[in-house]
């Protein structure tokens, strides 16, 4: 793609990197710390993306080898996929939340395994009504898994925690833990500049996937995500820098929109299970559409539905029970 770099705040550069999927672009952020350079997120480890990043750095006047600090908002391929290669070239000190470090290692491990080696996942699918036997295993994981496109750092130099501050040059970066989209997602806050780099947490036009998965079947990721939307509203922000979509200003308004969207979606689901209990898969087929779609999308819809239904149970608006070796949900 044609290289595009925009200085969105004095010394903070937005770089647009290509993705072979939707969304088709990820925004990463290069920060001039006046004597040091910081990169937040990396894009995928594809030749096109790395070449675009190199050209963007050249436009700014540096090389990848000049990086001092590398920070990930979270472990997903579009955000952290090229981190291993970038750290090898730059020797930049790398920062990642411990829950994301664990997930990155797990993704690499899964890439080396066949579906037959993960019986607990199959049981989880079946428990929630997903007809796993109707689908080919080849479509049940993303095409990049097990390839060099995902080459993350799995032993970062520093593990971050909520509220950590990092001094790089004359900039101070604060780590705000915002679990939900992923367990260790962080947004990066520059208090003096009133800039928040939000990864996938506060996207201006779309909402990120939030789902319950076999590795944490009793988790409450949607509850975490909503609490994280409330949390970021405590900070004074003039510029919100997202991973997908344009830079914007009113983070509180957008956070409340996202919360309202999920509450509306939950109400829609509760209406479907008012008359009789249903599995998460059954609800997802109605809410997200039952037309033919890639299996990976059907899975994501089911797991997102499960996140909504579990939150409804936790907050007392639904109950779950077991029927015919399936978990079903019904409105209270």
Legacy VTK file of the C-alpha trace (Angstrom):
# vtk DataFile Version 3.0
C-alpha trace
ASCII
DATASET POLYDATA
POINTS 332 float
0.000 0.000 0.000
1.062 3.620 -0.415
2.802 4.708 2.757
0.870 7.213 4.800
2.101 9.015 7.897
0.205 11.765 9.719
1.509 13.848 12.628
-1.646 13.779 14.756
-0.087 15.637 17.700
3.315 17.334 17.896
5.840 14.481 17.744
3.212 11.714 17.577
2.878 10.029 14.184
0.018 7.818 13.021
1.203 5.152 10.560
-1.268 3.182 8.443
-0.321 -0.461 7.863
-2.096 -2.948 5.544
-4.026 -5.988 6.729
-5.179 -8.913 4.551
-8.563 -8.962 6.312
-11.203 -6.627 7.650
-10.484 -4.054 8.914
-7.964 -3.640 6.067
-5.774 -1.108 7.878
-4.318 -0.827 11.346
-3.015 2.433 12.786
0.177 2.197 14.822
1.777 5.134 16.588
5.375 6.342 16.569
6.273 8.815 19.310
9.259 11.165 19.228
10.322 11.295 22.856
13.121 13.754 22.050
16.205 11.627 22.419
14.342 8.323 22.164
11.634 6.738 19.984
8.629 4.665 21.021
6.384 2.519 18.809
2.946 1.442 20.021
1.750 -1.680 18.172
3.485 -3.185 15.157
1.124 -4.538 12.526
1.407 -8.077 11.135
4.699 -9.677 10.205
3.892 -9.611 6.488
6.386 -8.314 3.894
3.927 -5.607 2.812
3.309 -4.378 6.342
6.968 -4.382 7.390
7.974 -2.599 4.176
5.280 0.027 4.752
6.479 0.530 8.322
10.081 0.942 7.121
9.025 3.533 4.538
7.002 5.415 7.143
9.989 5.540 9.471
12.114 6.875 6.614
9.602 9.660 6.024
9.862 10.627 9.678
13.669 10.483 9.458
14.580 7.347 11.424
15.013 3.597 10.910
13.490 0.640 12.714
16.922 0.100 14.232
16.571 3.481 15.993
13.621 2.386 18.128
14.178 2.436 21.881
10.806 1.271 23.215
8.163 -1.099 21.857
4.739 -1.262 23.519
1.765 -3.472 22.677
-1.813 -2.615 23.510
-2.511 -6.383 23.258
-1.292 -9.625 21.701
-3.488 -9.927 18.581
-1.761 -10.460 15.257
-2.453 -7.011 13.823
-1.125 -5.341 16.964
1.829 -7.514 17.959
2.506 -9.860 15.043
5.745 -8.205 13.909
7.098 -7.483 17.391
9.645 -10.313 17.354
11.271 -9.132 14.131
11.203 -5.482 15.186
12.809 -6.209 18.545
15.532 -8.308 16.901
16.393 -5.425 14.608
16.138 -2.579 17.092
16.817 -4.218 20.480
13.991 -1.995 21.728
12.822 -2.645 25.274
9.453 -4.355 24.941
6.459 -3.891 27.241
3.421 -6.195 27.457
0.819 -7.140 30.042
1.456 -10.615 31.539
-1.962 -11.913 30.446
-1.099 -10.934 26.870
2.308 -12.594 27.132
0.539 -15.800 28.100
-1.916 -15.462 25.205
0.832 -14.826 22.658
2.627 -17.991 23.746
-0.631 -19.923 23.631
-1.371 -18.749 20.085
2.034 -19.973 18.959
1.448 -23.318 20.671
-1.987 -23.722 19.074
-0.429 -23.013 15.683
1.629 -26.178 16.053
-1.273 -28.360 17.210
-4.016 -30.153 15.329
-7.654 -29.902 16.408
-7.478 -33.492 17.612
-4.972 -32.386 20.238
-7.488 -29.980 21.822
-10.445 -32.109 22.972
-11.449 -29.564 25.605
-12.229 -27.059 22.856
-14.440 -29.546 21.018
-16.354 -30.275 24.229
-16.827 -26.546 24.845
-18.277 -26.054 21.363
-20.694 -28.931 21.781
-21.748 -27.788 25.240
-22.965 -24.493 23.794
-24.840 -26.046 20.875
-22.270 -25.386 18.178
-22.577 -28.178 15.548
-18.856 -28.656 15.230
-19.280 -31.916 13.343
-20.894 -30.006 10.443
-17.787 -27.958 9.703
-14.367 -28.716 8.292
-11.565 -28.283 10.845
-9.503 -26.353 8.288
-11.753 -23.311 8.589
-11.886 -23.280 12.357
-8.845 -21.155 12.890
-7.443 -18.152 11.058
-5.222 -18.844 8.047
-2.268 -17.017 9.601
-2.085 -19.240 12.672
1.075 -21.334 12.616
2.762 -19.065 10.039
5.463 -16.391 10.211
2.786 -13.715 9.925
2.453 -14.017 13.699
5.927 -13.693 15.202
5.386 -12.050 18.579
7.766 -11.405 21.430
6.932 -14.029 24.061
9.464 -12.893 26.676
9.076 -9.119 26.921
11.649 -7.083 28.772
9.007 -5.686 31.101
5.587 -6.924 32.201
3.170 -4.067 32.734
0.476 -3.583 35.341
-2.358 -1.147 35.729
-1.167 2.339 36.610
2.465 1.813 35.638
4.244 4.886 34.303
7.145 4.772 31.886
9.541 7.643 31.282
10.983 7.651 27.751
13.018 10.713 26.873
10.914 13.681 27.932
7.589 11.801 27.619
5.697 9.986 30.351
3.493 7.093 29.274
0.857 5.585 31.575
-0.496 2.052 31.217
-4.232 1.738 31.854
-5.442 -1.855 32.018
-8.656 -2.203 30.005
-9.598 -5.907 29.886
-12.473 -7.115 27.749
-11.476 -7.411 24.093
-8.489 -9.316 25.419
-7.611 -10.062 29.049
-4.523 -7.864 29.251
-5.472 -5.069 26.872
-3.963 -1.712 27.803
-4.513 1.800 26.572
-1.579 4.207 26.743
-2.169 7.639 28.213
0.024 10.713 27.837
-1.299 12.876 30.645
0.584 16.074 29.816
-0.470 15.903 26.165
-4.005 14.651 26.992
-3.586 11.954 24.356
-4.891 8.403 24.742
-3.732 5.616 22.408
-6.573 3.147 22.733
-5.795 0.068 20.615
-9.108 -1.722 20.012
-10.785 -0.533 23.199
-12.412 2.688 21.959
-12.894 2.391 18.202
-14.822 5.307 16.664
-17.126 3.388 14.284
-17.139 -0.304 15.231
-17.025 -2.346 18.422
-14.328 -4.971 18.954
-15.064 -8.636 19.463
-15.623 -9.641 23.093
-16.156 -13.363 23.598
-16.013 -16.249 26.053
-13.535 -18.943 25.021
-12.613 -22.470 26.184
-9.541 -21.273 28.082
-11.772 -19.307 30.497
-15.303 -20.712 30.160
-16.627 -19.047 33.312
-15.118 -15.641 32.634
-17.021 -12.372 32.289
-15.201 -10.532 29.494
-18.158 -8.345 28.554
-18.546 -7.207 32.151
-14.817 -6.434 32.165
-15.155 -4.553 28.879
-18.019 -2.393 30.109
-16.168 -1.617 33.342
-13.134 -0.666 31.253
-15.307 1.741 29.229
-16.343 3.384 32.483
-12.744 3.427 33.700
-11.272 5.390 30.789
-13.853 8.134 31.293
-12.000 9.186 34.448
-9.132 10.572 32.348
-8.967 13.959 30.642
-8.438 13.377 26.924
-8.339 15.734 23.965
-7.169 13.294 21.282
-8.198 9.628 21.041
-5.877 7.595 18.794
-7.532 4.290 17.797
-6.115 1.264 16.019
-8.873 1.341 13.400
-10.681 4.455 12.186
-9.981 8.151 12.495
-8.633 10.185 15.387
-11.421 11.774 17.446
-11.912 13.798 20.621
-14.916 12.887 22.800
-13.886 9.606 24.435
-16.621 9.737 27.078
-19.364 10.028 24.483
-17.957 7.106 22.494
-17.483 4.946 25.600
-21.126 5.491 26.550
-22.239 4.682 22.998
-20.377 1.374 23.183
-21.944 0.511 26.547
-25.402 1.360 25.167
-24.784 -0.828 22.099
-24.002 -3.844 24.266
-26.977 -3.254 26.547
-29.250 -3.079 23.498
-27.745 -6.283 22.089
-28.249 -8.039 25.432
-31.912 -6.947 25.542
-32.361 -8.354 22.045
-30.949 -11.693 23.194
-33.031 -11.788 26.368
-36.160 -11.298 24.284
-35.235 -14.376 22.224
-34.926 -16.619 25.278
-38.008 -15.363 27.079
-40.360 -18.102 25.870
-37.990 -21.064 25.933
-34.339 -21.659 26.830
-31.795 -21.717 24.012
-28.102 -22.387 23.533
-25.669 -19.597 22.736
-25.356 -20.949 19.197
-29.123 -20.790 18.638
-29.288 -17.216 19.885
-26.298 -16.193 17.762
-27.887 -17.606 14.619
-30.853 -15.272 15.078
-29.022 -12.167 16.297
-26.062 -12.276 13.909
-27.837 -13.974 10.999
-27.966 -17.608 9.980
-26.871 -17.120 6.378
-23.830 -18.992 5.139
-20.663 -17.410 6.497
-17.077 -18.521 7.093
-16.950 -20.885 10.047
-14.581 -18.564 11.915
-17.265 -15.837 11.844
-19.933 -18.261 13.096
-17.647 -19.207 15.976
-16.951 -15.586 16.878
-20.680 -14.775 16.859
-21.385 -17.711 19.182
-18.661 -16.759 21.632
-19.751 -13.108 21.625
-23.335 -14.181 22.292
-22.095 -16.316 25.158
-20.369 -13.282 26.674
-23.664 -11.374 26.632
-25.641 -14.247 28.123
-23.112 -14.872 30.887
-23.166 -11.211 31.873
-26.988 -11.333 31.954
-26.777 -14.325 34.302
-24.231 -12.646 36.560
-26.401 -9.530 36.787
-29.567 -11.541 37.439
-31.468 -11.045 34.180
-31.064 -14.620 32.935
-30.255 -18.063 34.244
-28.390 -20.936 32.705
-29.070 -24.627 33.081
-28.150 -27.880 31.432
-30.547 -29.725 29.113
-29.637 -32.775 27.021
-25.918 -32.247 27.642
-26.149 -28.629 26.445
-25.971 -25.356 28.358
-29.078 -23.272 27.717
-30.119 -19.807 28.864
-33.491 -18.339 29.729
-34.666 -14.894 30.779
-35.552 -14.581 34.437
LINES 1 333
332 0 1 2 3 4 5 6 7 8 9 10 11 12 13 14 15 16 17 18 19 20 21 22 23 24 25 26 27 28 29 30 31 32 33 34 35 36 37 38 39 40 41 42 43 44 45 46 47 48 49 50 51 52 53 54 55 56 57 58 59 60 61 62 63 64 65 66 67 68 69 70 71 72 73 74 75 76 77 78 79 80 81 82 83 84 85 86 87 88 89 90 91 92 93 94 95 96 97 98 99 100 101 102 103 104 105 106 107 108 109 110 111 112 113 114 115 116 117 118 119 120 121 122 123 124 125 126 127 128 129 130 131 132 133 134 135 136 137 138 139 140 141 142 143 144 145 146 147 148 149 150 151 152 153 154 155 156 157 158 159 160 161 162 163 164 165 166 167 168 169 170 171 172 173 174 175 176 177 178 179 180 181 182 183 184 185 186 187 188 189 190 191 192 193 194 195 196 197 198 199 200 201 202 203 204 205 206 207 208 209 210 211 212 213 214 215 216 217 218 219 220 221 222 223 224 225 226 227 228 229 230 231 232 233 234 235 236 237 238 239 240 241 242 243 244 245 246 247 248 249 250 251 252 253 254 255 256 257 258 259 260 261 262 263 264 265 266 267 268 269 270 271 272 273 274 275 276 277 278 279 280 281 282 283 284 285 286 287 288 289 290 291 292 293 294 295 296 297 298 299 300 301 302 303 304 305 306 307 308 309 310 311 312 313 314 315 316 317 318 319 320 321 322 323 324 325 326 327 328 329 330 331
